[in-house]
Amino acid sequence: MKFSSSLTKSYFNNEQSSSIVLMFIVHRDIKPENILISRSGVVKLCDFGFARTLAAPGEVYTDYVATRWYRAPELLVGDTKYGRPIDIWAIGCLASEMLTGDPLFPGDSDIDQLHRIVRCLGKFNLFIN
C-alpha cells in the first residue's frame, strides 16, 4: 500500500511511533506486518517476539533476526554486536516502502539483499568486532 508523503510523515512524527527509540529495547523485526494503525491514526508497534533489552555496549546478540528486506547491513554480514541502529535502518526501509508502495531492498537471499543495498548506496565500511 502506498501512502502520501504528508500521511507518512505524520505517522513517523506520531509520539507513540517514536517511543520505541526511547525505550531500552531493540525490537529486531520492524516491518509492515508489525505496524498497526488505528482508524484515528494512532500507530502501534506489535510482535515483540524478537525484542531484547539493551544491555551494556558490546553485548552479543544473535544475528539471525529481522525480516530480510528490513535487515540492516551489519546483520547481513553476521555482526552480533548491534543496537538500536538496526531498528532505525528498518524504519527507514519501512518509510520508503510507505512512500513508494514497493520494498526498498527486496532481496531474494542475504547475499542478494546486501548486493542491492551496495548497488543503491555504494560501498561502506563495517567495523565488525
C-alpha positions as CSV (number, residue, x, y, z in Angstrom):
1,M,0.0,0.0,0.0
2,K,1.3,3.5,-0.9
3,F,0.8,6.4,1.5
4,S,1.1,10.1,0.7
5,S,4.2,11.9,1.9
6,S,2.2,14.0,4.4
7,L,0.5,10.9,5.9
8,T,3.8,9.0,6.1
9,K,5.4,12.0,7.8
10,S,2.5,12.3,10.3
11,Y,2.9,8.6,11.2
12,F,6.6,8.9,11.8
13,N,6.1,12.1,13.8
14,N,3.5,10.4,15.9
15,E,4.6,10.4,19.6
16,Q,3.7,6.7,20.1
17,S,5.6,5.5,17.0
18,S,8.8,7.2,18.1
19,S,8.6,5.9,21.6
20,I,10.3,2.7,20.6
21,V,13.5,4.7,20.1
22,L,13.3,6.0,23.7
23,M,12.8,2.6,25.2
24,F,15.7,0.4,26.3
25,I,14.9,-2.3,23.8
26,V,15.8,-3.4,20.3
27,H,12.7,-4.6,18.5
28,R,14.7,-6.5,15.8
29,D,11.7,-7.2,13.5
30,I,10.3,-3.9,12.4
31,K,8.3,-4.5,9.1
32,P,4.9,-3.5,7.7
33,E,3.2,-6.5,9.3
34,N,4.2,-5.4,12.7
35,I,2.8,-1.9,12.5
36,L,-0.8,-1.3,13.5
37,I,-2.5,2.0,12.6
38,S,-5.9,2.7,14.1
39,R,-8.7,4.5,12.2
40,S,-7.8,7.6,14.2
41,G,-4.2,7.4,13.1
42,V,-2.6,6.0,16.2
43,V,0.5,4.0,15.4
44,K,1.4,0.9,17.4
45,L,4.3,-1.5,17.1
46,C,3.5,-5.1,17.7
47,D,5.1,-8.6,17.8
48,F,7.9,-8.2,20.3
49,G,8.9,-11.9,20.0
50,F,12.5,-11.0,18.8
51,A,12.8,-7.9,21.1
52,R,15.6,-7.8,23.6
53,T,16.5,-5.3,26.3
54,L,19.6,-3.3,25.6
55,A,22.5,-4.4,27.8
56,A,26.0,-3.0,28.1
57,P,27.7,-1.8,24.9
58,G,29.2,-4.7,23.1
59,E,26.6,-7.2,24.2
60,V,26.4,-10.1,21.9
61,Y,23.1,-11.0,20.3
62,T,22.1,-13.4,17.6
63,D,22.5,-12.1,14.0
64,Y,19.6,-14.1,12.6
65,V,16.8,-11.7,13.3
66,A,14.6,-9.3,11.3
67,T,12.8,-10.0,8.1
68,R,15.4,-9.9,5.3
69,W,14.0,-6.8,3.4
70,Y,14.3,-4.7,6.5
71,R,17.5,-6.2,7.9
72,A,20.4,-3.8,8.4
73,P,23.7,-4.5,6.6
74,E,25.6,-5.4,9.8
75,L,23.1,-8.2,10.4
76,L,23.5,-9.5,6.8
77,V,27.3,-9.9,7.3
78,G,26.8,-11.7,10.6
79,D,27.6,-9.0,13.2
80,T,26.4,-10.0,16.6
81,K,27.2,-6.7,18.4
82,Y,24.5,-4.2,17.5
83,G,21.9,-2.0,19.0
84,R,19.1,0.5,18.1
85,P,20.6,1.4,14.6
86,I,19.2,-1.9,13.2
87,D,15.7,-0.7,14.1
88,I,16.4,2.7,12.7
89,W,17.5,1.0,9.4
90,A,14.3,-1.0,9.3
91,I,12.2,2.2,10.0
92,G,13.9,3.9,7.0
93,C,13.2,0.9,4.8
94,L,9.6,1.0,6.0
95,A,9.2,4.7,5.4
96,S,10.5,4.2,1.8
97,E,8.0,1.4,1.2
98,M,5.2,3.6,2.6
99,L,6.1,6.3,0.1
100,T,6.6,4.2,-3.0
101,G,4.4,1.2,-2.4
102,D,7.4,-1.1,-3.0
103,P,10.0,-2.6,-0.7
104,L,13.3,-0.6,-0.9
105,F,15.6,-3.7,-1.0
106,P,13.6,-6.8,-1.9
107,G,16.5,-9.3,-1.9
108,D,15.9,-13.0,-2.7
109,S,18.7,-14.1,-0.3
110,D,21.0,-12.4,2.2
111,I,23.7,-12.0,-0.4
112,D,21.3,-10.6,-2.9
113,Q,20.0,-8.3,-0.2
114,L,23.5,-7.0,0.6
115,H,24.2,-6.6,-3.2
116,R,21.0,-4.5,-3.6
117,I,22.0,-2.2,-0.7
118,V,25.6,-1.7,-2.0
119,R,24.3,-1.1,-5.5
120,C,21.9,1.6,-4.3
121,L,24.0,3.2,-1.5
122,G,27.6,2.4,-2.5
123,K,30.3,0.5,-0.7
124,F,30.5,1.0,3.1
125,N,32.9,0.1,5.8
126,L,31.7,-2.3,8.5
127,F,33.7,-2.5,11.7
128,I,33.0,-6.0,13.0
129,N,34.4,-6.9,16.4
